[in-house]
């Protein structure tokens, strides 16, 4: 029995789903072409196109989210063009300046819920008037966002229409797309995305794959020679088959969506318990990332039992914490967390 504290830090603490490991093992000695031109990548592309009900998109596989983000953004923008992002956006906060290192400014919009609106974007466009400033050309959003919220179909439609009217590309970071689509707060379907974005990606790393993201190019203007950008940025894997096999497995027998549904269910079970104990949240629990607001004394005691992030200071006595569940989180661990939190609250009340 491991003495390590159970981790609610990430949704990539575990390795990979058993079906993926089995698929990698059974195909291990089958010779294939390299650089994503193997039969497994071809089959995965067909399955993804079928899932999104669109044969006209281009699908490319890369190993991680930061890689997907800066390759998409740098390939789409001219050197003097910029990308608009929420202040919580992954490209702004957690990618070590990868987009800026490619020479593109990020125009940041303050956001309390992780989402941005056409009205906020318009203010950025109005401010940037001429060639003495960067030219905003792309809007970057995450679904689910970095604080667990999700976009509704109406919100995404408004964003997409506005971007079309203003000549902007709309790019959706889908590192946690499965969790967003399986959220009860979402009325979006994966089939909506080719019609409502110019480019998005389907996150595998945080939903049962060892590694891997599937970039889906919807706008024809973004497709030309995209593999050149992948190669130049060290993302065109010689053993691209390893990504294809994983996405083929994820998009067979509904595994991708079943994984995300389980992650959400585990988070919602914790959220219900937190609510029943009288604690509030930084934002409404909507996906597999939840942000309870707890007394600092409770957080200190929980930290001795579990791993999680203390996210932000709320006041002198309370902070928000981030609890993340995954495709592999056992319900027994969730039950133990709930029992320990209840016990600690009871001790605090004495």
C-alpha positions as CSV (number, residue, x, y, z in Angstrom):
1,X,0.0,0.0,0.0
2,X,1.5,3.3,-1.0
3,X,2.0,6.0,1.6
4,X,1.6,8.7,-0.9
5,X,-1.4,11.1,-0.4
6,X,-4.1,10.7,-3.0
7,X,-3.8,13.4,-5.6
8,X,-6.5,15.8,-6.8
9,X,-3.9,18.0,-8.4
10,X,-4.4,17.1,-12.0
11,X,-6.3,14.9,-14.5
12,X,-3.1,13.5,-15.8
13,X,-1.6,11.9,-12.7
14,X,-2.4,8.4,-14.0
15,X,-0.9,6.8,-17.0
16,X,-3.4,5.7,-19.6
17,X,-6.7,3.8,-19.9
18,X,-6.2,0.0,-20.1
19,X,-7.7,-0.2,-23.6
20,X,-5.1,2.2,-24.8
21,X,-2.3,0.2,-23.3
22,X,-3.7,-2.9,-24.8
23,X,-3.9,-1.3,-28.2
24,X,-0.4,-0.1,-28.0
25,X,0.8,-3.5,-27.0
26,X,-1.0,-5.6,-29.6
27,X,0.2,-3.3,-32.4
28,X,3.7,-2.9,-31.1
29,X,5.5,-5.0,-33.7
30,X,3.4,-4.1,-36.7
31,X,5.6,-2.0,-39.1
32,X,4.1,1.3,-40.1
33,X,5.1,4.5,-42.0
34,X,6.4,7.4,-39.9
35,X,5.4,11.0,-39.2
36,X,1.6,10.4,-38.8
37,X,1.3,8.8,-42.2
38,X,0.5,5.3,-40.8
39,X,-2.8,3.4,-41.0
40,X,-3.6,4.0,-37.3
41,X,-3.5,7.8,-37.7
42,X,-5.6,7.5,-40.8
43,X,-8.2,5.4,-39.0
44,X,-8.1,7.9,-36.1
45,X,-8.7,10.8,-38.4
46,X,-11.7,9.0,-40.0
47,X,-13.2,8.3,-36.6
48,X,-12.8,11.9,-35.5
49,X,-14.3,13.2,-38.7
50,X,-17.2,10.8,-38.2
51,X,-17.6,12.0,-34.5
52,X,-17.8,15.6,-35.5
53,X,-19.8,14.8,-38.7
54,X,-17.5,16.7,-41.0
55,X,-15.3,15.3,-43.7
56,X,-13.8,18.6,-44.8
57,X,-11.6,19.3,-41.7
58,X,-7.9,18.5,-41.5
59,X,-6.8,16.5,-38.4
60,X,-3.2,16.6,-37.1
61,X,-1.8,14.9,-34.0
62,X,0.7,16.5,-31.6
63,X,2.0,15.5,-28.2
64,X,0.8,18.2,-25.9
65,X,-1.4,21.3,-25.3
66,X,1.2,24.0,-25.2
67,X,2.6,22.6,-28.4
68,X,-0.8,22.6,-30.0
69,X,-1.5,26.2,-28.9
70,X,1.7,27.9,-30.1
71,X,1.8,26.0,-33.4
72,X,-1.8,26.9,-34.2
73,X,-1.4,30.5,-33.2
74,X,2.0,31.1,-34.9
75,X,1.0,29.4,-38.1
76,X,-2.2,31.5,-38.4
77,X,-0.8,34.9,-37.6
78,X,1.5,37.3,-39.5
79,X,4.4,38.7,-37.4
80,X,2.6,41.9,-36.6
81,X,-0.7,40.2,-35.5
82,X,-1.8,39.3,-32.0
83,X,-4.1,36.9,-30.2
84,X,-6.8,37.9,-27.7
85,X,-7.2,35.8,-24.5
86,X,-8.9,35.8,-21.1
87,X,-6.6,36.8,-18.3
88,X,-6.9,33.2,-17.0
89,X,-6.1,31.7,-20.4
90,X,-3.5,29.0,-20.5
91,X,-1.4,30.7,-23.2
92,X,-1.2,33.8,-21.0
93,X,-0.5,32.2,-17.6
94,X,0.9,28.7,-17.9
95,X,3.0,28.4,-21.0
96,X,6.2,30.2,-20.1
97,X,5.7,32.8,-22.8
98,X,5.6,30.2,-25.6
99,X,3.3,32.4,-27.8
100,X,5.4,35.5,-27.1
101,X,8.5,33.6,-27.9
102,X,7.1,33.0,-31.3
103,X,6.8,36.8,-31.7
104,X,3.1,37.3,-31.1
105,X,1.6,39.6,-28.4
106,X,-1.3,38.4,-26.3
107,X,-4.0,41.0,-25.8
108,X,-5.4,40.1,-22.3
109,X,-9.0,40.6,-21.3
110,X,-9.8,40.5,-17.5
111,X,-12.2,37.6,-16.8
112,X,-13.7,36.4,-13.5
113,X,-15.3,33.3,-15.0
114,X,-12.6,32.3,-17.5
115,X,-14.8,33.3,-20.5
116,X,-14.8,36.3,-22.8
117,X,-17.6,38.0,-24.7
118,X,-17.8,39.9,-28.0
119,X,-18.2,43.2,-26.1
120,X,-14.9,42.7,-24.4
121,X,-13.2,41.7,-27.6
122,X,-14.6,44.8,-29.4
123,X,-12.9,47.1,-26.8
124,X,-9.6,45.5,-27.8
125,X,-10.2,46.1,-31.5
126,X,-11.3,49.7,-30.9
127,X,-8.1,50.4,-29.0
128,X,-5.8,49.0,-31.7
129,X,-6.3,51.6,-34.4
130,X,-3.3,51.5,-36.8
131,X,0.1,50.2,-37.8
132,X,1.7,51.6,-34.7
133,X,0.1,48.8,-32.7
134,X,-0.3,45.1,-33.2
135,X,-3.3,43.9,-35.2
136,X,-5.5,41.5,-33.3
137,X,-6.4,38.6,-35.6
138,X,-7.3,35.6,-33.4
139,X,-9.5,35.0,-30.4
140,X,-8.3,32.2,-28.1
141,X,-10.8,30.5,-25.7
142,X,-10.6,27.3,-23.6
143,X,-13.5,24.9,-23.1
144,X,-13.6,24.0,-20.3
145,X,-11.9,27.1,-19.1
146,X,-8.9,27.1,-16.7
147,X,-11.4,27.6,-13.8
148,X,-13.8,24.9,-14.8
149,X,-16.5,26.9,-16.5
150,X,-18.0,25.9,-19.9
151,X,-19.3,27.7,-22.9
152,X,-22.9,27.3,-24.0
153,X,-23.9,27.0,-27.6
154,X,-25.4,30.5,-27.5
155,X,-22.2,32.0,-26.2
156,X,-20.1,30.2,-28.8
157,X,-22.4,31.2,-31.6
158,X,-22.2,34.9,-30.6
159,X,-18.4,34.7,-30.4
160,X,-18.1,33.0,-33.8
161,X,-20.5,35.4,-35.5
162,X,-18.6,38.4,-34.0
163,X,-15.3,37.0,-35.1
164,X,-16.6,36.4,-38.6
165,X,-17.9,40.0,-38.8
166,X,-14.5,41.4,-37.6
167,X,-12.3,39.1,-39.6
168,X,-10.9,37.2,-36.6
169,X,-10.0,33.5,-36.3
170,X,-11.7,31.7,-33.3
171,X,-9.5,29.1,-31.7
172,X,-10.8,26.8,-29.0
173,X,-8.3,25.1,-26.7
174,X,-9.8,21.7,-26.0
175,X,-7.4,20.3,-23.5
176,X,-10.4,19.4,-21.4
177,X,-13.0,19.4,-24.2
178,X,-14.4,16.0,-23.2
179,X,-15.2,17.3,-19.7
180,X,-16.8,20.4,-21.2
181,X,-19.0,18.5,-23.6
182,X,-20.2,16.1,-21.0
183,X,-21.0,18.9,-18.5
184,X,-24.7,19.3,-17.6
185,X,-24.1,23.0,-18.0
186,X,-23.3,22.6,-21.7
187,X,-25.7,22.2,-24.6
188,X,-22.8,22.1,-27.1
189,X,-22.3,18.9,-29.1
190,X,-18.9,18.0,-30.7
191,X,-20.7,18.2,-34.1
192,X,-21.2,22.0,-33.4
193,X,-17.5,22.8,-33.2
194,X,-16.5,22.7,-36.9
195,X,-19.3,25.2,-37.6
196,X,-18.6,27.5,-34.7
197,X,-14.8,27.6,-34.6
198,X,-12.0,28.1,-37.1
199,X,-9.8,25.6,-35.3
200,X,-10.0,23.5,-32.1
201,X,-8.2,20.6,-30.6
202,X,-9.4,17.5,-28.8
203,X,-7.4,16.8,-25.7
204,X,-6.2,13.3,-25.1
205,X,-3.6,13.8,-22.4
206,X,-6.2,14.8,-19.8
207,X,-8.8,12.2,-20.8
208,X,-7.2,8.8,-20.8
209,X,-4.3,9.0,-23.3
210,X,-0.6,8.7,-22.4
211,X,0.0,11.8,-24.4
212,X,-1.6,13.5,-27.4
213,X,-3.9,16.2,-28.7
214,X,-5.8,16.2,-32.0
215,X,-5.8,19.5,-33.8
216,X,-8.8,20.0,-36.0
217,X,-8.5,22.7,-38.7
218,X,-11.9,23.8,-39.9
219,X,-11.1,27.0,-41.8
220,X,-9.5,26.3,-45.2
221,X,-7.3,29.4,-44.8
222,X,-5.4,27.6,-41.9
223,X,-4.8,24.3,-43.6
224,X,-2.1,25.1,-46.1
225,X,1.3,23.4,-45.3
226,X,0.4,23.0,-41.7
227,X,2.6,20.0,-41.4
228,X,5.6,22.3,-42.1
229,X,4.8,24.2,-38.9
230,X,4.4,20.9,-37.0
231,X,7.8,19.7,-38.2
232,X,9.6,23.0,-37.7
233,X,8.4,23.0,-34.1
234,X,9.6,19.5,-33.3
235,X,6.1,18.1,-33.1
236,X,6.1,15.8,-36.2
237,X,6.8,12.5,-34.4
238,X,8.7,9.8,-36.2
239,X,6.5,7.3,-34.3
240,X,3.3,9.3,-35.0
241,X,1.5,5.9,-34.9
242,X,1.6,6.1,-31.1
243,X,-0.8,9.1,-31.2
244,X,-3.0,7.6,-33.9
245,X,-3.4,4.4,-31.9
246,X,-4.5,6.3,-28.9
247,X,-7.0,8.5,-30.6
248,X,-8.4,5.5,-32.6
249,X,-9.0,3.8,-29.3
250,X,-10.5,6.9,-27.6
251,X,-12.9,7.4,-30.5
252,X,-14.0,3.7,-30.6
253,X,-17.0,2.6,-28.5
254,X,-17.5,6.1,-27.0
255,X,-14.4,5.8,-24.7
256,X,-13.5,9.4,-25.0
257,X,-16.9,10.6,-23.8
258,X,-17.2,7.9,-21.1
259,X,-13.9,8.9,-19.6
260,X,-14.9,12.5,-19.4
261,X,-18.3,11.6,-18.0
262,X,-16.7,9.7,-15.2
263,X,-14.3,12.5,-14.3
264,X,-17.2,14.9,-14.1
265,X,-19.3,12.6,-12.0
266,X,-16.5,12.3,-9.4
267,X,-16.1,16.1,-9.3
268,X,-19.8,16.6,-8.9
269,X,-20.0,14.1,-6.1
270,X,-17.4,16.1,-4.1
271,X,-19.1,19.4,-5.0
272,X,-22.5,18.2,-3.6
273,X,-20.8,17.2,-0.4
274,X,-19.0,20.5,-0.1
275,X,-22.3,22.3,-0.7
276,X,-24.1,20.2,1.9
277,X,-21.4,21.2,4.5
278,X,-22.2,24.8,3.9
279,X,-19.2,25.8,1.9
280,X,-19.3,28.1,-1.2
281,X,-17.4,27.9,-4.5
282,X,-15.3,30.3,-6.5
283,X,-17.5,29.5,-9.5
284,X,-20.4,27.2,-10.1
285,X,-19.1,23.6,-10.4
286,X,-19.5,22.7,-14.1
287,X,-16.8,20.2,-15.0
288,X,-14.0,18.0,-13.5
289,X,-12.3,21.1,-12.0
290,X,-14.1,22.5,-8.9
291,X,-13.0,25.4,-6.7
292,X,-14.4,25.1,-3.1
293,X,-13.9,28.0,-0.7
294,X,-12.7,26.6,2.6
295,X,-11.3,28.0,5.9
296,X,-7.6,28.1,5.9
297,X,-7.5,25.9,9.0
298,X,-9.5,23.2,7.1
299,X,-7.2,23.5,4.1
300,X,-4.2,22.9,6.3
301,X,-5.7,19.7,7.8
302,X,-6.8,18.4,4.4
303,X,-3.4,19.0,3.0
304,X,-2.0,16.4,5.4
305,X,-4.2,13.8,3.8
306,X,-4.6,14.8,0.1
307,X,-2.8,16.7,-2.7
308,X,-4.5,19.6,-4.3
309,X,-3.8,23.3,-5.1
310,X,-4.6,26.2,-2.9
311,X,-5.8,28.4,-5.7
312,X,-6.5,31.9,-4.4
313,X,-6.9,34.0,-1.3
314,X,-10.6,34.9,-0.7
315,X,-10.1,36.8,2.6
316,X,-7.9,36.7,5.7
317,X,-9.5,33.4,6.8
318,X,-10.5,31.6,3.6
319,X,-9.0,30.5,0.3
320,X,-10.2,28.7,-2.7
321,X,-8.8,25.3,-3.6
322,X,-8.7,23.4,-6.9
323,X,-9.9,19.9,-6.8
324,X,-9.5,18.0,-10.1
325,X,-10.8,14.5,-10.8
326,X,-9.9,12.3,-13.8
327,X,-11.1,9.5,-16.0
328,X,-9.4,7.1,-13.5
329,X,-10.4,8.7,-10.1
330,X,-11.8,5.8,-8.0
331,X,-15.1,6.5,-6.2
332,X,-13.5,5.2,-3.1
333,X,-11.0,8.0,-3.1
334,X,-13.8,10.5,-3.5
335,X,-15.8,8.9,-0.6
336,X,-12.7,9.1,1.6
337,X,-12.1,12.8,0.8
338,X,-15.8,13.6,1.6
339,X,-15.6,11.7,4.9
340,X,-12.4,13.4,5.9
341,X,-13.7,16.8,5.0
342,X,-16.8,16.2,7.0
343,X,-14.8,15.0,9.9
344,X,-12.5,18.0,9.8
345,X,-15.5,20.4,9.6
346,X,-17.0,18.6,12.7
347,X,-13.7,19.2,14.6
348,X,-13.7,22.8,13.6
349,X,-17.2,23.3,15.0
350,X,-16.3,22.0,18.4
